[in-house]
Amino acid sequence: MTDDSELQIQPDRQESIKIPHRKSPSFISDHATGAAISGPTNDGLFYLIFYSDAISINSETGHIVEFTPEENGTTELIYKLTIDPEDLDNFREDKARIALSRQALMNLRDLLSRQLLDTDITKDSGIFK
């Protein structure tokens, strides 16, 4: 039988606690170019939405630049490809939407603030210079 005092964590002693991680069946890992927040909803939740701005090419047009018949009966054809503006599709692709309580959103805000203050992102990435 153990005494209750033995179960208490001593302030001068560091304890390690392993927290297992498991991926849900809907787990994704992707790249986002931006994020947005909406809400609150009727039940008080906020949506954190990650997205990527993208351009899709629907088709290209080949233009013949040079047409050279060869002596052996074959023809050499050189053409260049162009993409007309109407053949481009600019869109915002939603990557993930996560519902958060106000408290969870505030915890995320604090976590990001601490991380960004502790790490000078202007030195880590060329986009903030």
Summary of the structure (lengths in Angstrom):
residues: 129
radius of gyration: 28.3
end to end distance: 62.4
largest distance: 99.9
contacts: 211
relative contact order: 0.16
helix: 24%
strand: 36%
